[in-house]
Amino acid sequence: MGKAEESKKVKAKKPKKPKVTVSDAAAKIDADDLSAFLADITLELIKSFSCPFLPHPDEKRIKRF
C-alpha cells in the first residue's frame, strides 16, 4: 500500500477568478476607446469588401441629383 499512496498526486487548487457581470464590464469600457475601435474595424471591413455599389472609403462621393 505504500507504493499506491506515493503514486497519487495531489492536485494544486487553482485560484478562483473574480466573477464579473456583463454590466460591470460594460461600465468599465471607455466610450472614446470603443468608438475609435469600432471605427477602425469598420473601415477595415469596408476595405476588405469588393462590392461595386459600395464607395471606397478613400474616395470622395459625388452627389448626383
PDB file as gemmi writes it, atoms N, CA and C in Angstrom:
CRYST1    1.000    1.000    1.000  90.00  90.00  90.00 P 1                      
ATOM      1  N   MET A   1       0.810  -1.205   0.000  1.00  0.00           N  
ATOM      2  CA  MET A   1       0.000   0.000   0.000  1.00  0.00           C  
ATOM      3  C   MET A   1       0.849   1.262   0.000  1.00  0.00           C  
ATOM      4  N   GLY A   2       2.050   1.183   0.413  1.00  0.00           N  
ATOM      5  CA  GLY A   2       2.916   2.347   0.455  1.00  0.00           C  
ATOM      6  C   GLY A   2       3.187   2.901  -0.930  1.00  0.00           C  
ATOM      7  N   LYS A   3       3.315   1.995  -1.919  1.00  0.00           N  
ATOM      8  CA  LYS A   3       3.580   2.447  -3.288  1.00  0.00           C  
ATOM      9  C   LYS A   3       2.375   3.162  -3.883  1.00  0.00           C  
ATOM     10  N   ALA A   4       1.182   2.688  -3.583  1.00  0.00           N  
ATOM     11  CA  ALA A   4      -0.033   3.306  -4.119  1.00  0.00           C  
ATOM     12  C   ALA A   4      -0.206   4.719  -3.574  1.00  0.00           C  
ATOM     13  N   GLU A   5       0.111   4.901  -2.318  1.00  0.00           N  
ATOM     14  CA  GLU A   5      -0.024   6.222  -1.714  1.00  0.00           C  
ATOM     15  C   GLU A   5       1.004   7.189  -2.290  1.00  0.00           C  
ATOM     16  N   GLU A   6       2.191   6.692  -2.604  1.00  0.00           N  
ATOM     17  CA  GLU A   6       3.236   7.541  -3.149  1.00  0.00           C  
ATOM     18  C   GLU A   6       2.919   7.960  -4.585  1.00  0.00           C  
ATOM     19  N   SER A   7       2.245   7.082  -5.335  1.00  0.00           N  
ATOM     20  CA  SER A   7       1.978   7.380  -6.735  1.00  0.00           C  
ATOM     21  C   SER A   7       0.834   8.377  -6.923  1.00  0.00           C  
ATOM     22  N   LYS A   8       0.002   8.569  -5.904  1.00  0.00           N  
ATOM     23  CA  LYS A   8      -1.089   9.535  -6.016  1.00  0.00           C  
ATOM     24  C   LYS A   8      -0.516  10.951  -5.969  1.00  0.00           C  
ATOM     25  N   LYS A   9      -1.002  11.757  -6.879  1.00  0.00           N  
ATOM     26  CA  LYS A   9      -0.535  13.140  -6.924  1.00  0.00           C  
ATOM     27  C   LYS A   9      -1.599  14.044  -6.322  1.00  0.00           C  
ATOM     28  N   VAL A  10      -1.142  15.018  -5.603  1.00  0.00           N  
ATOM     29  CA  VAL A  10      -2.052  15.980  -5.002  1.00  0.00           C  
ATOM     30  C   VAL A  10      -2.260  17.108  -6.009  1.00  0.00           C  
ATOM     31  N   LYS A  11      -3.519  17.367  -6.345  1.00  0.00           N  
ATOM     32  CA  LYS A  11      -3.824  18.427  -7.300  1.00  0.00           C  
ATOM     33  C   LYS A  11      -3.739  19.784  -6.603  1.00  0.00           C  
ATOM     34  N   ALA A  12      -3.050  20.684  -7.268  1.00  0.00           N  
ATOM     35  CA  ALA A  12      -2.960  22.041  -6.734  1.00  0.00           C  
ATOM     36  C   ALA A  12      -4.261  22.768  -7.046  1.00  0.00           C  
ATOM     37  N   LYS A  13      -4.761  23.503  -6.082  1.00  0.00           N  
ATOM     38  CA  LYS A  13      -6.001  24.244  -6.291  1.00  0.00           C  
ATOM     39  C   LYS A  13      -5.727  25.469  -7.151  1.00  0.00           C  
ATOM     40  N   LYS A  14      -6.587  25.659  -8.135  1.00  0.00           N  
ATOM     41  CA  LYS A  14      -6.465  26.821  -8.998  1.00  0.00           C  
ATOM     42  C   LYS A  14      -7.070  28.027  -8.280  1.00  0.00           C  
ATOM     43  N   PRO A  15      -6.430  29.180  -8.435  1.00  0.00           N  
ATOM     44  CA  PRO A  15      -7.019  30.372  -7.810  1.00  0.00           C  
ATOM     45  C   PRO A  15      -8.337  30.720  -8.504  1.00  0.00           C  
ATOM     46  N   LYS A  16      -9.317  31.101  -7.716  1.00  0.00           N  
ATOM     47  CA  LYS A  16     -10.625  31.430  -8.273  1.00  0.00           C  
ATOM     48  C   LYS A  16     -10.575  32.796  -8.948  1.00  0.00           C  
ATOM     49  N   LYS A  17     -11.192  32.856 -10.117  1.00  0.00           N  
ATOM     50  CA  LYS A  17     -11.274  34.122 -10.835  1.00  0.00           C  
ATOM     51  C   LYS A  17     -12.455  34.914 -10.286  1.00  0.00           C  
ATOM     52  N   PRO A  18     -12.290  36.219 -10.192  1.00  0.00           N  
ATOM     53  CA  PRO A  18     -13.424  37.014  -9.699  1.00  0.00           C  
ATOM     54  C   PRO A  18     -14.567  36.993 -10.713  1.00  0.00           C  
ATOM     55  N   LYS A  19     -15.779  36.902 -10.208  1.00  0.00           N  
ATOM     56  CA  LYS A  19     -16.943  36.902 -11.089  1.00  0.00           C  
ATOM     57  C   LYS A  19     -17.269  38.341 -11.462  1.00  0.00           C  
ATOM     58  N   VAL A  20     -17.399  38.566 -12.758  1.00  0.00           N  
ATOM     59  CA  VAL A  20     -17.697  39.899 -13.266  1.00  0.00           C  
ATOM     60  C   VAL A  20     -18.951  39.797 -14.123  1.00  0.00           C  
ATOM     61  N   THR A  21     -19.900  40.659 -13.865  1.00  0.00           N  
ATOM     62  CA  THR A  21     -21.115  40.656 -14.673  1.00  0.00           C  
ATOM     63  C   THR A  21     -20.878  41.453 -15.951  1.00  0.00           C  
ATOM     64  N   VAL A  22     -21.719  41.228 -16.927  1.00  0.00           N  
ATOM     65  CA  VAL A  22     -21.602  41.945 -18.194  1.00  0.00           C  
ATOM     66  C   VAL A  22     -21.789  43.443 -17.979  1.00  0.00           C  
ATOM     67  N   SER A  23     -22.716  43.799 -17.127  1.00  0.00           N  
ATOM     68  CA  SER A  23     -22.957  45.227 -16.891  1.00  0.00           C  
ATOM     69  C   SER A  23     -21.764  45.891 -16.204  1.00  0.00           C  
ATOM     70  N   ASP A  24     -21.096  45.173 -15.296  1.00  0.00           N  
ATOM     71  CA  ASP A  24     -19.897  45.728 -14.654  1.00  0.00           C  
ATOM     72  C   ASP A  24     -18.773  45.912 -15.672  1.00  0.00           C  
ATOM     73  N   ALA A  25     -18.595  44.926 -16.537  1.00  0.00           N  
ATOM     74  CA  ALA A  25     -17.548  45.015 -17.556  1.00  0.00           C  
ATOM     75  C   ALA A  25     -17.857  46.139 -18.541  1.00  0.00           C  
ATOM     76  N   ALA A  26     -19.111  46.267 -18.936  1.00  0.00           N  
ATOM     77  CA  ALA A  26     -19.502  47.317 -19.875  1.00  0.00           C  
ATOM     78  C   ALA A  26     -19.303  48.700 -19.271  1.00  0.00           C  
ATOM     79  N   ALA A  27     -19.515  48.821 -17.986  1.00  0.00           N  
ATOM     80  CA  ALA A  27     -19.346  50.112 -17.322  1.00  0.00           C  
ATOM     81  C   ALA A  27     -17.885  50.553 -17.302  1.00  0.00           C  
ATOM     82  N   LYS A  28     -16.963  49.614 -17.386  1.00  0.00           N  
ATOM     83  CA  LYS A  28     -15.537  49.940 -17.336  1.00  0.00           C  
ATOM     84  C   LYS A  28     -14.956  50.285 -18.706  1.00  0.00           C  
ATOM     85  N   ILE A  29     -15.732  50.099 -19.779  1.00  0.00           N  
ATOM     86  CA  ILE A  29     -15.245  50.394 -21.127  1.00  0.00           C  
ATOM     87  C   ILE A  29     -15.341  51.895 -21.367  1.00  0.00           C  
ATOM     88  N   ASP A  30     -14.238  52.483 -21.817  1.00  0.00           N  
ATOM     89  CA  ASP A  30     -14.206  53.906 -22.121  1.00  0.00           C  
ATOM     90  C   ASP A  30     -14.919  54.143 -23.453  1.00  0.00           C  
ATOM     91  N   ALA A  31     -15.844  55.063 -23.492  1.00  0.00           N  
ATOM     92  CA  ALA A  31     -16.651  55.315 -24.688  1.00  0.00           C  
ATOM     93  C   ALA A  31     -15.798  55.775 -25.867  1.00  0.00           C  
ATOM     94  N   ASP A  32     -14.787  56.605 -25.614  1.00  0.00           N  
ATOM     95  CA  ASP A  32     -13.930  57.086 -26.698  1.00  0.00           C  
ATOM     96  C   ASP A  32     -13.097  55.957 -27.292  1.00  0.00           C  
ATOM     97  N   ASP A  33     -12.579  55.079 -26.430  1.00  0.00           N  
ATOM     98  CA  ASP A  33     -11.804  53.939 -26.920  1.00  0.00           C  
ATOM     99  C   ASP A  33     -12.673  53.002 -27.744  1.00  0.00           C  
ATOM    100  N   LEU A  34     -13.880  52.750 -27.282  1.00  0.00           N  
ATOM    101  CA  LEU A  34     -14.797  51.878 -28.008  1.00  0.00           C  
ATOM    102  C   LEU A  34     -15.153  52.478 -29.360  1.00  0.00           C  
ATOM    103  N   SER A  35     -15.409  53.766 -29.386  1.00  0.00           N  
ATOM    104  CA  SER A  35     -15.757  54.447 -30.629  1.00  0.00           C  
ATOM    105  C   SER A  35     -14.615  54.368 -31.638  1.00  0.00           C  
ATOM    106  N   ALA A  36     -13.393  54.611 -31.188  1.00  0.00           N  
ATOM    107  CA  ALA A  36     -12.231  54.541 -32.078  1.00  0.00           C  
ATOM    108  C   ALA A  36     -12.018  53.117 -32.585  1.00  0.00           C  
ATOM    109  N   PHE A  37     -12.174  52.141 -31.720  1.00  0.00           N  
ATOM    110  CA  PHE A  37     -12.009  50.739 -32.112  1.00  0.00           C  
ATOM    111  C   PHE A  37     -13.038  50.343 -33.164  1.00  0.00           C  
ATOM    112  N   LEU A  38     -14.297  50.690 -32.925  1.00  0.00           N  
ATOM    113  CA  LEU A  38     -15.347  50.334 -33.879  1.00  0.00           C  
ATOM    114  C   LEU A  38     -15.148  51.030 -35.220  1.00  0.00           C  
ATOM    115  N   ALA A  39     -14.682  52.270 -35.206  1.00  0.00           N  
ATOM    116  CA  ALA A  39     -14.412  52.985 -36.454  1.00  0.00           C  
ATOM    117  C   ALA A  39     -13.287  52.305 -37.226  1.00  0.00           C  
ATOM    118  N   ASP A  40     -12.243  51.883 -36.530  1.00  0.00           N  
ATOM    119  CA  ASP A  40     -11.117  51.215 -37.189  1.00  0.00           C  
ATOM    120  C   ASP A  40     -11.526  49.898 -37.821  1.00  0.00           C  
ATOM    121  N   ILE A  41     -12.244  49.071 -37.080  1.00  0.00           N  
ATOM    122  CA  ILE A  41     -12.590  47.763 -37.637  1.00  0.00           C  
ATOM    123  C   ILE A  41     -13.645  47.891 -38.732  1.00  0.00           C  
ATOM    124  N   THR A  42     -14.499  48.904 -38.643  1.00  0.00           N  
ATOM    125  CA  THR A  42     -15.487  49.116 -39.695  1.00  0.00           C  
ATOM    126  C   THR A  42     -14.800  49.530 -40.985  1.00  0.00           C  
ATOM    127  N   LEU A  43     -13.824  50.407 -40.895  1.00  0.00           N  
ATOM    128  CA  LEU A  43     -13.076  50.840 -42.070  1.00  0.00           C  
ATOM    129  C   LEU A  43     -12.344  49.663 -42.700  1.00  0.00           C  
ATOM    130  N   GLU A  44     -11.718  48.828 -41.882  1.00  0.00           N  
ATOM    131  CA  GLU A  44     -11.022  47.653 -42.406  1.00  0.00           C  
ATOM    132  C   GLU A  44     -11.997  46.687 -43.067  1.00  0.00           C  
ATOM    133  N   LEU A  45     -13.171  46.540 -42.497  1.00  0.00           N  
ATOM    134  CA  LEU A  45     -14.181  45.655 -43.067  1.00  0.00           C  
ATOM    135  C   LEU A  45     -14.655  46.177 -44.413  1.00  0.00           C  
ATOM    136  N   ILE A  46     -14.886  47.472 -44.506  1.00  0.00           N  
ATOM    137  CA  ILE A  46     -15.326  48.068 -45.767  1.00  0.00           C  
ATOM    138  C   ILE A  46     -14.245  47.919 -46.829  1.00  0.00           C  
ATOM    139  N   LYS A  47     -12.991  48.112 -46.446  1.00  0.00           N  
ATOM    140  CA  LYS A  47     -11.893  47.975 -47.406  1.00  0.00           C  
ATOM    141  C   LYS A  47     -11.748  46.540 -47.897  1.00  0.00           C  
ATOM    142  N   SER A  48     -12.123  45.575 -47.076  1.00  0.00           N  
ATOM    143  CA  SER A  48     -11.946  44.176 -47.459  1.00  0.00           C  
ATOM    144  C   SER A  48     -13.002  43.716 -48.460  1.00  0.00           C  
ATOM    145  N   PHE A  49     -14.132  44.410 -48.532  1.00  0.00           N  
ATOM    146  CA  PHE A  49     -15.169  44.051 -49.497  1.00  0.00           C  
ATOM    147  C   PHE A  49     -14.836  44.639 -50.857  1.00  0.00           C  
ATOM    148  N   SER A  50     -15.174  43.924 -51.880  1.00  0.00           N  
ATOM    149  CA  SER A  50     -15.003  44.469 -53.222  1.00  0.00           C  
ATOM    150  C   SER A  50     -16.371  44.516 -53.897  1.00  0.00           C  
ATOM    151  N   CYS A  51     -17.256  45.308 -53.334  1.00  0.00           N  
ATOM    152  CA  CYS A  51     -18.595  45.473 -53.888  1.00  0.00           C  
ATOM    153  C   CYS A  51     -18.601  46.702 -54.789  1.00  0.00           C  
ATOM    154  N   PRO A  52     -19.108  46.561 -55.995  1.00  0.00           N  
ATOM    155  CA  PRO A  52     -19.107  47.716 -56.901  1.00  0.00           C  
ATOM    156  C   PRO A  52     -20.062  48.826 -56.472  1.00  0.00           C  
ATOM    157  N   PHE A  53     -21.099  48.495 -55.707  1.00  0.00           N  
ATOM    158  CA  PHE A  53     -22.057  49.527 -55.324  1.00  0.00           C  
ATOM    159  C   PHE A  53     -21.696  50.228 -54.025  1.00  0.00           C  
ATOM    160  N   LEU A  54     -20.652  49.770 -53.340  1.00  0.00           N  
ATOM    161  CA  LEU A  54     -20.197  50.462 -52.138  1.00  0.00           C  
ATOM    162  C   LEU A  54     -19.027  51.362 -52.501  1.00  0.00           C  
ATOM    163  N   PRO A  55     -19.081  52.629 -52.118  1.00  0.00           N  
ATOM    164  CA  PRO A  55     -17.945  53.501 -52.426  1.00  0.00           C  
ATOM    165  C   PRO A  55     -16.736  53.119 -51.584  1.00  0.00           C  
ATOM    166  N   HIS A  56     -15.575  53.267 -52.161  1.00  0.00           N  
ATOM    167  CA  HIS A  56     -14.344  53.010 -51.416  1.00  0.00           C  
ATOM    168  C   HIS A  56     -14.197  54.123 -50.384  1.00  0.00           C  
ATOM    169  N   PRO A  57     -13.797  53.803 -49.159  1.00  0.00           N  
ATOM    170  CA  PRO A  57     -13.733  54.835 -48.107  1.00  0.00           C  
ATOM    171  C   PRO A  57     -12.736  55.947 -48.383  1.00  0.00           C  
ATOM    172  N   ASP A  58     -11.746  55.700 -49.250  1.00  0.00           N  
ATOM    173  CA  ASP A  58     -10.763  56.733 -49.552  1.00  0.00           C  
ATOM    174  C   ASP A  58     -11.241  57.686 -50.652  1.00  0.00           C  
ATOM    175  N   GLU A  59     -12.284  57.304 -51.376  1.00  0.00           N  
ATOM    176  CA  GLU A  59     -12.787  58.129 -52.467  1.00  0.00           C  
ATOM    177  C   GLU A  59     -13.843  59.102 -51.951  1.00  0.00           C  
ATOM    178  N   LYS A  60     -13.883  60.260 -52.579  1.00  0.00           N  
ATOM    179  CA  LYS A  60     -14.917  61.229 -52.226  1.00  0.00           C  
ATOM    180  C   LYS A  60     -16.170  60.889 -53.019  1.00  0.00           C  
ATOM    181  N   ARG A  61     -17.293  60.945 -52.349  1.00  0.00           N  
ATOM    182  CA  ARG A  61     -18.558  60.661 -53.024  1.00  0.00           C  
ATOM    183  C   ARG A  61     -19.016  61.888 -53.800  1.00  0.00           C  
ATOM    184  N   ILE A  62     -19.466  61.635 -54.997  1.00  0.00           N  
ATOM    185  CA  ILE A  62     -20.021  62.704 -55.815  1.00  0.00           C  
ATOM    186  C   ILE A  62     -21.533  62.551 -55.775  1.00  0.00           C  
ATOM    187  N   LYS A  63     -22.193  63.571 -55.298  1.00  0.00           N  
ATOM    188  CA  LYS A  63     -23.650  63.514 -55.220  1.00  0.00           C  
ATOM    189  C   LYS A  63     -24.235  63.940 -56.561  1.00  0.00           C  
ATOM    190  N   ARG A  64     -25.084  63.090 -57.081  1.00  0.00           N  
ATOM    191  CA  ARG A  64     -25.767  63.415 -58.333  1.00  0.00           C  
ATOM    192  C   ARG A  64     -27.258  63.429 -58.074  1.00  0.00           C  
ATOM    193  N   PHE A  65     -27.920  64.399 -58.659  1.00  0.00           N  
ATOM    194  CA  PHE A  65     -29.365  64.515 -58.475  1.00  0.00           C  
ATOM    195  C   PHE A  65     -30.088  64.189 -59.749  1.00  0.00           C  
TER     196      PHE A  65                                                      
END                                                                             
